[in-house]
Amino acid sequence: MTQVTAHPLFARGLELLLPIATEGRRLLRAVATGRTTVDIAEELHVPELTVKRMTAALLRGLRVFNRAEAAAVAGHAGLLGD
C-alpha cells in the first residue's frame, strides 16, 4: 500500500497560521480570493502601500513566495469555506 503524504506547503500551513492575528487572517482571505491590493485597501481603510507591506509580511510569515501559494495554504486550512 502506498502512503500519501501532504505537500510540505500544506503540512506546515496550519502550524504557520496559528500566530496570525484576526486582521492577518482577513488579509489572507482577501488575497486568497483574488482581491486586488486596491480592493483590500478600501476594505481595510488603509493606504495601498500598507496593504503591500502587510501582504509581503504575511507571505514571509507563511514562508511562501506568492499570493497563489498563500491561497493554497488558506484553502487547506479551511479559511475559504465561509
N, C-alpha and C positions, 0 to 999 in steps of 0.2 A: 504494500500500500504506500502511495506517495503522499508525503506530508506537505501541505501548502503552508507557506509562511507569509506573513504580511510584508509588504514592501516596507523598507526602512523608514520611508517618509511617513507612512501611516502608523507604524509601530511606535514612533516617538511622538506622533501628533497629539495624542490625548495628554501625555505627560507634559508636553510643552504648553498646552492650552490652560493648564491649571492656574498658573500665576497671572494670566491675562485678566485685567480688570474688566468690568462691565463695558466701559467705553471702548476698550480694545476689541472685545467680542462683537460689539456693534459695528465697529470699523471692519472687522474681519468678515462679518456677514455681508456688509455693503460691497466690499472688494470681491468677495466670492460670488456674488450675484451679478457682477459685471457693471456695477455703478461706476460712473466716471469720477475723477477727482473733483470736478466742479459740482456734480450732484451731491457727493459726500460732504463737501464744504458747506453747501447750502443747508443740508440736513442737520449738520452738527453746529452750524452758525459759527464757523471759523474760516480763516483765510485758506485759499488753496495751498499755499506753501506749508501751512500747518498740517494739512491732510497728507501732503507729500512726505513730510518728515515723519508723521505718525505711521504712515504706511511702510516707510523704509525701516523704522524701528520694529514694527510688527513682523516684517519679513525676516529681519535679523533674529528676532526673538524666537521665531518658529524654525529658524535655520533653513529657510527656503530661499530660492533665488528670484521668484517672480509671483505675480498675482495668481497665475494658474496653479502653481504648487500650493499656495496658501488656500485656494479654493478646494483643492483636493483634501487637504488636512481638515478644513472646516466641514466638508461633506462627510468625511469619515468619522468626524467627531459628533455628527448629528446636529450641527448648528444651522443647517439649511432646511431642515424639515418643517419649520414653523410656517 
